[in-house]
Amino acid sequence: MNKKLISVIVPAYNEEDSVGETVREVYDVLTKENIPHEIIVINDHSTDRTEEILNKVVTEISSLRKIDNSFPNGFGYAVRCGLNHFKGDCVAIFMADASDSPGDLVNFYRALVEGNYDAVFGSRFISGGKTVDYPPVKLCINRLANSLIRVLFGLKYNDITNAFKMYRAETIEGLKPFLAAHFNLTVELPLKVVVRGYSYTCLPNQWANRKTGATKLKLKEMGSRYIFIILYCLMEKYLTRRDYMKNKKTN
């Protein structure tokens, strides 16, 4: 297999209880599998000990870079900061709260490189996928939202709101400019992959609810933001005459 450099972007806001362990686990797994990598943690104006911990870990792990996000802050802005600074041939978004499995990075990396896909999407709701301690109300909303998106866009893929995905660097460039500022970026990226004609495959992944700290996803605040991104991607799909399609030739 032709070795490609993978960049792992870890947005972190007040994750003192988990960010150090998360980074070390990602590093250990990728190093064991001999996968060239860089880990980029975006410190999103944390007010706890997150920065202090990262300053220590960065002296221990040579492939780790810490970047302080400039204002404005928020999950989407932090990820976008990472997407503007990564150097890899492919890139994945990985949660700082230890909810994602480092082993899935290996599976996604191999699928992307060996299958020559533009992106690899994760699903927690297909054979081999798994969720642990998913809050029932959030799970119900998640499944309803994903069912609606599947109908609107004619998709078989059933976990579009899942943040765990991997993209080639060229794909990320083709998805710009980004609009989402918060968690709705996790919907904007894959929907643009679909709408703009990039190739992708789907693999199972595991997700476990955080054991410490507070969730940063506020459903009441995010509803309208998700709707905005979905409507935008629908308009792009039906009204732009394929202007943003992959390999679009201009006259």
DAMO-V851399 format. One record per residue. N is the residue number from 1. RES is the residue in one small letter. PHI is phi in whole degrees, -180 to 180 (999 if undefined). Layout:
N RES PHI
N RES PHI
This chain:
1 m 999
2 n -68
3 k -74
4 k -117
5 l -79
6 i -104
7 s -105
8 v -113
9 i -95
10 v -121
11 p -74
12 a -138
13 y -130
14 n 52
15 e -118
16 e -61
17 d -80
18 s -134
19 v -64
20 g -64
21 e -63
22 t -60
23 v -63
24 r -63
25 e -67
26 v -62
27 y -61
28 d -61
29 v -67
30 l -68
31 t -68
32 k -60
33 e -87
34 n 58
35 i -101
36 p -60
37 h -156
38 e -136
39 i -113
40 i -117
41 v -98
42 i -98
43 n -80
44 d -96
45 h 61
46 s -63
47 t -111
48 d -101
49 r -91
50 t -55
51 e -64
52 e -60
53 i -65
54 l -65
55 n -62
56 k -76
57 v -66
58 v -65
59 t -81
60 e -98
61 i -119
62 s -68
63 s -89
64 l -93
65 r -122
66 k -108
67 i -125
68 d -89
69 n -69
70 s -85
71 f -68
72 p -78
73 n -107
74 g 138
75 f -55
76 g -63
77 y -63
78 a -66
79 v -64
80 r -62
81 c -60
82 g -63
83 l -68
84 n -88
85 h -122
86 f -73
87 k -116
88 g -77
89 d -78
90 c -147
91 v -145
92 a -129
93 i -101
94 f -131
95 m -75
96 a -76
97 d -88
98 a 68
99 s -81
100 d -92
101 s -102
102 p -58
103 g -62
104 d -67
105 l -58
106 v -64
107 n -62
108 f -68
109 y -60
110 r -65
111 a -65
112 l -65
113 v -74
114 e -73
115 g -89
116 n 56
117 y -87
118 d -80
119 a -157
120 v -127
121 f -103
122 g -97
123 s -135
124 r -89
125 f -124
126 i -123
127 s -55
128 g 98
129 g -80
130 k -158
131 t -125
132 v -126
133 d 60
134 y -77
135 p -55
136 p -55
137 v -65
138 k -64
139 l -64
140 c -63
141 i -63
142 n -59
143 r -69
144 l -65
145 a -64
146 n -67
147 s -65
148 l -63
149 i -63
150 r -61
151 v -68
152 l -63
153 f -108
154 g 64
155 l -101
156 k -90
157 y -61
158 n -117
159 d -145
160 i -64
161 t -81
162 n -69
163 a -74
164 f -81
165 k -148
166 m -132
167 y -134
168 r -70
169 a -59
170 e -65
171 t -67
172 i -57
173 e -61
174 g -74
175 l -93
176 k -75
177 p -81
178 f -87
179 l -110
180 a -73
181 a -108
182 h -132
183 f -66
184 n -68
185 l -63
186 t -68
187 v -96
188 e -59
189 l -61
190 p -68
191 l -66
192 k -68
193 v -56
194 v -67
195 v -66
196 r -91
197 g 82
198 y -83
199 s -83
200 y -154
201 t -131
202 c -122
203 l -127
204 p -71
205 n -140
206 q -106
207 w -140
208 a -128
209 n -62
210 r -57
211 k -95
212 t -136
213 g 77
214 a -110
215 t -64
216 k -97
217 l -89
218 k -108
219 l -60
220 k -63
221 e -81
222 m -93
223 g -53
224 s -67
225 r -69
226 y -63
227 i -61
228 f -58
229 i -66
230 i -62
231 l -65
232 y -60
233 c -66
234 l -65
235 m -63
236 e -63
237 k -64
238 y -105
239 l -117
240 t -97
241 r 54
242 r 62
243 d -64
244 y -106
245 m -67
246 k -57
247 n 60
248 k -64
249 k -95
250 t -99
251 n -83
